[in-house]
């Protein structure tokens, strides 16, 4: 057998040559764990190793099964371009409570709109601020609560009044039923 010396070439191995050598060595050696020896000494200390145990130790062989084969990627239930679309069909709107809304009139003159029922009254903390003759604010909390009367109207009319351009200036607008942009984007805004 001929002994190969790297010095005879006049240079040492470069880093990429070492890397290729290590890669080939790893491929040929492989990483296979087929069996392991469990060694227990006189004090009860356990050690796992790949070579046989000492004569003074109790030895048992543990077989390690080969790793499982690679599993294919899972298929998720999402719309793919090649799959037929699976849209959720919505039930048609029922007549009656879903098509109606309410105009709520407060006894102090404010008006607001709800898609559900109006409250029977507004508490003292929701009562409007009144101006004294001198122009200073004084709250009208002495009365406790104010009465709210409701009138049934079509939902489209209530939605128009809630989203009307000048609705912010209307007394009572702060009590209108509003839906967030998040609800609107999810399709849960009943006005759209």
HUWOUR-V262214 format. One record per residue. N is the residue number from 1. RES is the residue in one letter. PHI is phi in radians with two decimals (* if undefined). NEAR is the number of other ideal C-beta (glycine too) atoms within 12 Angstrom. D_CENTER is the distance of its C-alpha to the mean C-alpha in whole Angstrom. Layout:
BEGIN
n & res & phi & near & d_center
N & RES & PHI & NEAR & D_CENTER
N & RES & PHI & NEAR & D_CENTER
END
This chain:
BEGIN
n & res & phi & near & d_center
1 & X & * & 3 & 67
2 & X & -1.64 & 5 & 66
3 & X & -1.59 & 7 & 65
4 & X & -1.71 & 9 & 62
5 & X & -1.98 & 11 & 63
6 & X & -1.31 & 14 & 60
7 & X & -1.25 & 10 & 63
8 & X & -1.17 & 10 & 65
9 & X & -1.32 & 11 & 63
10 & X & 1.59 & 7 & 63
11 & X & -2.55 & 10 & 60
12 & X & -1.64 & 12 & 57
13 & X & -1.22 & 16 & 54
14 & X & -1.46 & 12 & 51
15 & X & -1.09 & 10 & 47
16 & X & -1.27 & 10 & 46
17 & X & -1.22 & 15 & 49
18 & X & -1.09 & 14 & 48
19 & X & -1.10 & 13 & 44
20 & X & -1.14 & 14 & 46
21 & X & -1.07 & 16 & 48
22 & X & -1.13 & 15 & 45
23 & X & -1.10 & 13 & 43
24 & X & -1.13 & 13 & 46
25 & X & -1.09 & 13 & 47
26 & X & -1.14 & 12 & 43
27 & X & -1.18 & 11 & 43
28 & X & -1.32 & 11 & 47
29 & X & -1.30 & 10 & 46
30 & X & 1.18 & 11 & 43
31 & X & -2.09 & 13 & 40
32 & X & -2.13 & 13 & 41
33 & X & -2.00 & 16 & 41
34 & X & -1.67 & 15 & 43
35 & X & -2.61 & 19 & 45
36 & X & -2.30 & 22 & 45
37 & X & -1.71 & 24 & 47
38 & X & -1.79 & 22 & 47
39 & X & -1.96 & 25 & 49
40 & X & -2.12 & 19 & 50
41 & X & -1.54 & 16 & 53
42 & X & -1.13 & 11 & 55
43 & X & -1.49 & 10 & 53
44 & X & 1.70 & 10 & 50
45 & X & -1.28 & 14 & 48
46 & X & -1.85 & 18 & 46
47 & X & -2.39 & 21 & 46
48 & X & -1.92 & 20 & 44
49 & X & -2.62 & 20 & 46
50 & X & -1.65 & 18 & 47
51 & X & -1.97 & 14 & 51
52 & X & -1.10 & 17 & 53
53 & X & -1.40 & 22 & 53
54 & X & -1.18 & 15 & 56
55 & X & -1.11 & 10 & 59
56 & X & -1.41 & 12 & 59
57 & X & -1.85 & 22 & 55
58 & X & -1.39 & 20 & 54
59 & X & -2.14 & 22 & 52
60 & X & -2.45 & 18 & 50
61 & X & -1.76 & 18 & 48
62 & X & -1.96 & 17 & 44
63 & X & -1.51 & 12 & 44
64 & X & -1.84 & 16 & 40
65 & X & -1.23 & 12 & 39
66 & X & -1.16 & 12 & 38
67 & X & -1.15 & 11 & 34
68 & X & -1.18 & 6 & 33
69 & X & -1.18 & 7 & 33
70 & X & -1.13 & 6 & 30
71 & X & -1.60 & 8 & 27
72 & X & -1.20 & 6 & 26
73 & X & -1.09 & 6 & 23
74 & X & -1.23 & 7 & 21
75 & X & -1.79 & 9 & 20
76 & X & -1.62 & 8 & 17
77 & X & -1.49 & 8 & 17
78 & X & -2.10 & 10 & 16
79 & X & -1.24 & 12 & 19
80 & X & -1.89 & 11 & 21
81 & X & -1.06 & 7 & 24
82 & X & -1.51 & 6 & 27
83 & X & -1.57 & 11 & 25
84 & X & -1.17 & 8 & 26
85 & X & -1.24 & 11 & 23
86 & X & -2.07 & 10 & 22
87 & X & -1.60 & 8 & 21
88 & X & -1.42 & 8 & 21
89 & X & -1.41 & 7 & 24
90 & X & -1.60 & 10 & 24
91 & X & -1.23 & 7 & 27
92 & X & -1.13 & 8 & 29
93 & X & -1.15 & 13 & 29
94 & X & -1.42 & 11 & 32
95 & X & -1.33 & 10 & 35
96 & X & 1.87 & 10 & 35
97 & X & -1.12 & 15 & 33
98 & X & -1.37 & 16 & 30
99 & X & -1.71 & 19 & 33
100 & X & -1.95 & 26 & 34
101 & X & -2.47 & 32 & 33
102 & X & -2.33 & 30 & 35
103 & X & -1.71 & 32 & 37
104 & X & -1.85 & 36 & 37
105 & X & -1.98 & 25 & 40
106 & X & -1.52 & 29 & 41
107 & X & -1.09 & 20 & 45
108 & X & -1.61 & 22 & 45
109 & X & 1.82 & 17 & 44
110 & X & -1.30 & 26 & 40
111 & X & -2.28 & 30 & 38
112 & X & -2.48 & 33 & 35
113 & X & -2.14 & 38 & 33
114 & X & -2.29 & 31 & 30
115 & X & -1.53 & 32 & 29
116 & X & -1.91 & 19 & 29
117 & X & -1.20 & 17 & 32
118 & X & -1.39 & 30 & 34
119 & X & -1.23 & 23 & 34
120 & X & -1.31 & 15 & 38
121 & X & -2.73 & 20 & 38
122 & X & -1.94 & 29 & 37
123 & X & -1.23 & 17 & 37
124 & X & -1.12 & 16 & 40
125 & X & -1.27 & 14 & 37
126 & X & -1.70 & 24 & 36
127 & X & -1.27 & 28 & 39
128 & X & -1.27 & 24 & 40
129 & X & -1.40 & 16 & 42
130 & X & -2.00 & 17 & 46
131 & X & -1.71 & 12 & 48
132 & X & -1.44 & 11 & 51
133 & X & -0.99 & 7 & 55
134 & X & -1.43 & 7 & 54
135 & X & 1.66 & 8 & 51
136 & X & -1.55 & 10 & 49
137 & X & -1.34 & 12 & 46
138 & X & -2.50 & 15 & 46
139 & X & -1.47 & 16 & 44
140 & X & -1.69 & 21 & 45
141 & X & -1.58 & 18 & 44
142 & X & -1.17 & 11 & 47
143 & X & -1.42 & 19 & 46
144 & X & 1.64 & 14 & 43
145 & X & -2.61 & 20 & 42
146 & X & -2.07 & 28 & 42
147 & X & -1.39 & 21 & 42
148 & X & -2.14 & 29 & 40
149 & X & -1.83 & 22 & 41
150 & X & -2.12 & 24 & 39
151 & X & -2.38 & 20 & 40
152 & X & -1.34 & 22 & 39
153 & X & -2.36 & 24 & 38
154 & X & -1.14 & 20 & 36
155 & X & -1.05 & 30 & 33
156 & X & -1.05 & 19 & 33
157 & X & -1.17 & 21 & 36
158 & X & -1.10 & 33 & 33
159 & X & -1.11 & 26 & 31
160 & X & -1.09 & 19 & 33
161 & X & -1.19 & 30 & 34
162 & X & -1.17 & 36 & 31
163 & X & -1.73 & 23 & 30
164 & X & -1.09 & 18 & 34
165 & X & -1.03 & 11 & 35
166 & X & -1.63 & 12 & 37
167 & X & -1.14 & 22 & 35
168 & X & -1.14 & 15 & 34
169 & X & -1.41 & 10 & 38
170 & X & -1.32 & 22 & 38
171 & X & -1.12 & 21 & 39
172 & X & 1.83 & 32 & 36
173 & X & -1.01 & 22 & 33
174 & X & -1.13 & 20 & 31
175 & X & -1.72 & 29 & 31
176 & X & -1.05 & 31 & 30
177 & X & -1.44 & 30 & 27
178 & X & -2.06 & 24 & 24
179 & X & -2.11 & 20 & 21
180 & X & -1.25 & 11 & 18
181 & X & -1.07 & 11 & 17
182 & X & -1.06 & 11 & 14
183 & X & -1.10 & 15 & 15
184 & X & -1.09 & 15 & 18
185 & X & -1.17 & 11 & 16
186 & X & -1.41 & 12 & 14
187 & X & 1.47 & 14 & 18
188 & X & -1.71 & 15 & 18
189 & X & -1.47 & 20 & 21
190 & X & -1.23 & 25 & 24
191 & X & -1.46 & 26 & 26
192 & X & -1.92 & 16 & 25
END
